Amino acid sequence: MNRLNGKTAVITGGATGIGRAAAKRFIEEGAFVFIFGRRQQALDAAVADLGPNARAVKGSVSDEADLDRLYAAVKAERGSLDIVFANAGAGGPLPLGQITAEHIDEAFDTNVKGTIFTVQKALPLMGPGGSIIVTGSSAGTTGAPGFTAYSASKAAVRNLARTWAEDLKGTGIRVNVLSPGATATDLAKEALGEEGQKVFASMTPLQRMADPAEIGAVAAFLASSDSSFMTASEVAVDGGLAQL
């Protein structure tokens, strides 16, 4: 398929996991992709794998100057931007009673503030037909024990899309939420271990975790004109976890 032929995309958190899987799928469907992340070694490895239609910019979504550098690079090489996949995320477990201000700041600086400025700073480069995708989570709907800050930040991301769909009326730019459940990224597999993966797999009707490529495929759908009458929507790619 060439649903994204000639399109230019930005993917934050694009060096690994869901972001890298989405970058691979976007490029396979004809897009030119800028991946953005904090670790140069991971970015270099991703670009080597993704090929000549990928570029990497190092930085953090919580740093506005880094985002300015990202979009300056996009403008210099491509002139305009069609797709923004605001995928960078952060947040680990900390049970109620042990939550700290630093823990809250980590989750909200990346997941909320970072998402807001990733999108806001992209808008001058976007026009009619543009697609914005923000990464939510099943935890934003169901809650998750021990994940107060992360779950709350992902619930906020869901509302951002609803608000922005109103703000973007008349621009021809769409904004939707992609909400994964447990996904077998390298980071998740390392953090959970074999037994932890089994626990998360057992929580879904499909009895397994998602492959990152499955999430990337849905991101490509939301980026393409196949989803042209969708905005303010949330697409749950969670194996049914938050649906039952």
N, C-alpha and C positions, 0 to 999 in steps of 0.2 A: 504493500500500500504506500501511497505517496500523499497522504492527507495533509502533511505539513510541508509540502514542497515549497521551498523558497522562504519559509518563515524563519524568523529569528527569535530565539528563546533564551531566557535567563532562568537558571535553576539554582536556588540557594540550598546549601547543604548538599551540593551536587557531586561531591567527590566519592561518596560511599553510599551504601544502602539504597533506600528508595530513590534518592535524588540521582544517583548514578544509574540505576535501572531505568529511570524515566529519561535521562539524557540519552542512553543507548537507544531506547525506543523512539524518541523524537528524531534522532539522527537517522535511524532506519527508515523513518517516514518522511525524510527529506529536509529536516530542519537544520539550521546552524545554531549551535548551543554554547552559551557561556555558562560555565559552572563556577560557583562561588563557594568558598569554604575557608576554614581557618588553618588547615594543615597543608603546607606546601608539598610535602612528600606524597600525600594522598591525592592532591590535585594533579601532580605530575604523572602519577601512575594512572589516574583516570583518563587524562588526555592521551597518554600513550595507547591506552586501550580503545578509546573512542574514535581516534583518528583525526583527519584533517578538518573536519567540520565541528571541532570542539576547541574552545579556548578556556583558559582558567584564569581567574582573578582571586587573589588571596585577600581575605578580610573577614570581618565579623558583621553580622546583620545588626548588632547592637551598637555599632560605631557608624555614625552618619558619614564621616569622612571616607570610610572604606566603601560604603554604598555609592558615594559620589564618584569614586574612582572606578567602580564597576560600570556605572552607566556612562561615564566618560569613555571607557573602552568600547562599550557597545556602540555609542554614537560615532566614534572615530572610525570603526571598522565597518559598521553595518548601516548607520544612519538612522535607523528606526528599530522598533521592537514590537513584536506581535504577541508574544506569550511570556507571562511571568508565572513561574511556579515557586511560590514562597513556601519553601519546604523545610528550611532550617528549624530545628527544634531542640529543646533541652529540658531536663527535669528528671530527677531521680526520686526514689521513695524516701519519705521521712514522716513518721506517724504523728498524728495530732498529739500535742504535748511536748514534742521535740522540735517543732518547726522554728526556724530562725529567719531573721530578716534577709540574710544573705541567700538562703535557700529560695525564698520568694523572689528576690531580685533576679536570681539566675534564670528562673523559669519565665518570669514576665518580661525581662529585658530581651530575651531571645524570641519567645513565642508570641508576645503581644507587641511590644515596642518595635522589635525587629521586623515583624510582619507588616506593621503599619508603615514604617519608613521604606521597607523594600518595595511596597506597592506605590506609595505616594511619590517617591523619587523616580519611579519608572514611567509615570503617567505622561510627562512631557514628550516621551518618545513613542507613545502609543496612539492609535487611532481607531476608527471604525473597524470592527472585526477582531479586535484584540481580545485575548482571553487571559484572565487572571485566575490562578488556582491557588488556594491556600490550604495548607495541610492541617486538618483537624485531628481528631482521634475518637475512637469509641469511648475513651475515658471521659471525654467532654459531655457525653450523653449519659453514661451509666454511673460515672464516678468510679473510683478505684481505690480500695483501701490503702492508706499510706501515701497516696498521691494527691494530697490536697492542692498544692500549688500547680502541679502539672495539669490536673483535671480542670481546675478553675481557669487556667490560661487557655486551654483548648476550647472550653465553653465560650470564652471571650472571642476566640478566633471565629467560631460559628457566627457570632453576632456581627463581627466585622463585615462578613460577606453580605449579610442582610442589609446593613446600613449602607455599605458601598454600592450595592445594586441601586439603591435610591439616589445616592450621590452621583452615580454615573449615568443616570437617565439622559438620553439624547446623545450620548457620546458614541454609541455602538460598541462599547467595551463591556464584556460580560465578566462576572466574578462568581466563582463557585468553590465549594469546599469539598476536598477529598479527605475522607476520614477512614484511615486504616484501623484494623485491629492489630493483634500481635503478628509481627512480621519477622521472618527469619533472616534478618540482616546479620552480617558478621558480628556487629556490636551486640546485638540481642543474643545471639547464640553464645557468645563469650560470657556475657553477663548472667544469663540464665543457667547455663550448663545443660546437660542432657535431660536431667530430671525436671528442671524448670521449664524447658521447652515442652515436655510431655504434659505438664500441668496446664500451660497456656493452650496447648492444642486441644486438650480435653474440654475446655470451656466453650468451644464453638460447635455448632451442629455438624460442621464439616470435619471435625476431629483432627485438625491440623492447623499449623500456622501458615500465613501467606508467604509465598515466594515474592521477593521484591519486584520481580518482573511482572507479577500480576497487578501490583499497585501501579507500576509504570504504564501498563497498558491502559488503565483507566485514566491516568493523567493525560495520555495521548488523546483519548476520546474527548476529554474536557477541553483540551487545547485545540481540537479540530472543529471544523464546521459541522461535523456530525452532531455536535451538541449546541448548535446555533440558537435554539430556542430555550436554552437553559441559562438562568442567572439566579443568584441568591439560593441556589439549591445545594444540598449536601448529599454526596454520593458515599454511602457506607460500603467499604470494601473490607469487611471484618468477619467474613465467614458466618455471619448471622449473630455475632456476639451481642451486639447492642440492639438487636431487632426482636428478640424473643423475651 
